[in-house]
């Protein structure tokens, strides 16, 4: 499949353990944040989102935490499975007039070991 | 099945030979966008369209053109491709812009090599 990055930071986690992927964003005016998962040979796939007026949101096995004070976002994956192996991107949404724009981070590769 | 479809998936071409990458979505989304993905740089927006006949430049528009004649289609045109346009390209769509939902749905990607 297509390579999404040769020098991505990599997180290696044992199957069954919890994973925490971190992201620093740049725009303090960003109002919405999204985590995407990209498997080899595929396009980014939506995982979970959070609005700026929240600090935590939970989905199925995933939790996103937002710390606006330090402009930090994290994705927690509980009981990591081999199928979670992928590159994970955070994205921040900002508004310019009537348009909104998503700016993506460079990604973190998650490797799940058996 | 709701999806964004790009064609072709893989393309090798030579410098200067015009090409078009097609993108089609079946979700009746107003907003569509093109990104390129390069190692270490993440996804960068090339062009976007907020609705039919409305297009605007993203962060890296040089060397690209787009059109939005119909709601479902948003082709990416390289009039005179150059080797620095070798990249992985993604088309995406979402329901609306401001107040219309922010989750973008992506196609599977087009790997372009310009020799």
Interface residues (C-beta under 8 A of the other chain):
Chain A: X2 X3 X4 X5 X6 X7 X8 X32 X34 X36 X41 X42 X43 X44 X45 X46 X49 X89 X93 X95 X98 X99 X100 X101 X102 X104 X105 X106 X107
Chain B: X4 X35 X37 X39 X40 X41 X42 X43 X44 X45 X48 X50 X56 X58 X88 X90 X92 X97 X98 X102 X103 X104 X105 X106 X107 X108 X109 X111
